[in-house]
């Protein structure tokens, strides 16, 4: 069984990134750095790892049909479109 795929949308502490990479297939800010690659992986993304300062808007969420979870490392989730 393959590991679930996670999109990281913020610069995370190295210890957090290592823990994610140990358990998941991690795509580190691919949505910002490589839109073509992001379009190819978006249907497989099951979770987002964010920080309290992250912006996770409806435009991003609409591209992730398999999304099940958004995890925010830090305080607050004001930048997450929870609707």
N, C-alpha and C positions, 0 to 999 in steps of 0.2 A: 504494500500500500504506500502511495506517495504522500509526502508531507503536504499539509494545507498551505496555500499561498497567501502571503500577507503583504500589504502595501504599507510601507513606512512613509509618512507624510511630513516628518520633522527630523531634525538632527537629534538623535537620541544618544544617551550616554553609552560609551563602549560596552559596559557590562550588560546593559539592556539589549543592545544589538547582538551581542554574542549569545545571550540566552534565546533570543528570537531565532537566530541563525541555527542554533542547535536543534530547535523544535520545528521550524517552518522553512519553507522556501520564501526568502525575503526579497522583495523588490524595493530598493531604497530610493524613494522619490522619483521613480521611473516616470510618473505622470508629468513631472516638471522637466526632466532631463531628456527624455526620448519619447515624444508622443506616438510615434509609429510603433515602437516596442510596447508601449502602454496599451495601445489599441489591441494588440495581439494577446496580451496577458489579462486584460481587464475582465473577461468573462470567467476567469479562474480564481480571481481574488475573493477570498472568503472573509478577510478581516482587514481592518486598518489599525495601525499603531500610530498614535499621535501624541503630541505634547499639549499642555494647557494653552499654548499660544498658536496651535495649528488652526488652519482654516480648512474645514471640510464642508464645502458647499454643495448645493443641490446638483450643480453641473457635474461634479466629480461622482457623487453618489449615483446619478442616473446611468453612469457608464459601468457600474458594477452590479450586474444582475444576480450574482451569487453571494453578495455581501451578507454576512450574518452578524458581524460584531464590529464595533468601534471601541478601541481601548485607548484611554487618555492617560498617559504617564504624567502626572502633575496635578495642579490645582485648576479646576474649572473646565467647562466644556462649552464656553460661549461661542467658540468658532465652529462648532459642529451643528449642522442643520438637523436637529433632532425631529423635526416634523416629518 
